[in-house]
Amino acid sequence: MGGRSRFLSSWLLAAVLACSVVGAGCERRDDRVYDSDHGDYHAWNRDEVAHYNQWATESHRDPNRDFRRLPPDEQKQYWTWRHSHGDPDHR
């Protein structure tokens, strides 16, 4: 039984590690947003959220609304505004 228990423990550890690696890869992709009009990616991090909140406030939109749920036209308006307000973090 000891050998079987070690085998199962090893298998479980490998499965957990594999899931964490796969999950970490997905998180990195989710942290980037593609700007199709300008043909670049932007890291969606604390700085980008601050810019998004500023844009939303200035344009009388809800800053708590998820950017990815905005209609494409509003996303385009944000990226146009963003490119004219400093150098975004391109990745």
C-alpha positions as CSV (number, residue, x, y, z in Angstrom):
1,M,0.0,0.0,0.0
2,G,2.9,2.4,0.6
3,G,4.1,2.3,-3.0
4,R,0.5,2.9,-4.2
5,S,0.1,5.8,-1.9
6,R,3.3,7.4,-3.0
7,F,2.3,6.9,-6.6
8,L,-1.1,8.6,-6.0
9,S,0.6,11.4,-4.1
10,S,3.1,12.0,-6.8
11,W,0.4,11.9,-9.5
12,L,-1.8,14.4,-7.5
13,L,1.2,16.8,-7.0
14,A,2.0,16.6,-10.8
15,A,-1.7,17.4,-11.6
16,V,-1.7,20.4,-9.2
17,L,1.5,21.7,-10.7
18,A,0.3,21.3,-14.2
19,C,-3.0,23.1,-13.5
20,S,-1.1,26.0,-11.8
21,V,1.2,26.4,-14.8
22,V,-1.7,26.3,-17.3
23,G,-3.6,28.8,-15.1
24,A,-0.6,31.2,-14.9
25,G,-0.3,31.2,-18.7
26,C,-4.0,32.1,-19.1
27,E,-3.7,34.9,-16.6
28,R,-0.9,36.5,-18.6
29,R,-3.0,36.4,-21.8
30,D,-6.0,37.9,-20.0
31,D,-3.9,40.8,-18.7
32,R,-3.3,42.0,-22.3
33,V,-5.9,43.7,-24.5
34,Y,-5.6,44.1,-28.2
35,D,-6.2,47.5,-29.8
36,S,-7.1,46.6,-33.4
37,D,-7.2,50.2,-34.7
38,H,-3.6,50.8,-33.6
39,G,-2.5,47.2,-34.1
40,D,-0.9,46.7,-30.6
41,Y,-1.4,45.1,-27.3
42,H,-1.8,46.9,-24.0
43,A,-1.0,45.4,-20.6
44,W,-4.2,45.7,-18.6
45,N,-2.6,46.6,-15.2
46,R,-3.1,49.1,-12.4
47,D,-1.8,51.9,-14.6
48,E,-4.1,51.1,-17.5
49,V,-7.1,50.8,-15.1
50,A,-6.3,54.3,-13.8
51,H,-6.3,55.7,-17.4
52,Y,-9.5,53.9,-18.1
53,N,-11.1,55.3,-15.0
54,Q,-10.0,58.8,-16.0
55,W,-11.4,58.4,-19.5
56,A,-14.7,57.0,-18.2
57,T,-15.1,59.9,-15.8
58,E,-14.2,62.5,-18.4
59,S,-16.6,61.0,-20.9
60,H,-19.4,60.6,-18.4
61,R,-19.3,56.8,-18.4
62,D,-19.4,54.3,-15.6
63,P,-15.7,53.6,-14.6
64,N,-16.8,50.4,-12.9
65,R,-18.0,48.9,-16.2
66,D,-15.7,46.1,-17.5
67,F,-13.8,47.4,-20.5
68,R,-14.2,44.1,-22.3
69,R,-18.0,44.5,-22.1
70,L,-18.0,47.9,-23.8
71,P,-19.4,48.0,-27.3
72,P,-16.6,48.0,-30.0
73,D,-17.2,51.7,-30.8
74,E,-16.6,52.7,-27.2
75,Q,-13.5,50.6,-26.9
76,K,-12.2,52.4,-30.1
77,Q,-13.0,55.7,-28.5
78,Y,-11.0,54.7,-25.4
79,W,-8.0,53.6,-27.4
80,T,-8.0,56.8,-29.4
81,W,-8.1,58.8,-26.2
82,R,-5.5,56.6,-24.6
83,H,-3.0,57.0,-27.5
84,S,-3.3,60.8,-27.2
85,H,-2.7,60.7,-23.4
86,G,0.8,59.5,-22.9
87,D,2.7,56.4,-23.9
88,P,0.7,53.3,-23.1
89,D,2.6,50.2,-22.0
90,H,2.7,48.2,-25.2
91,R,3.4,44.5,-25.1
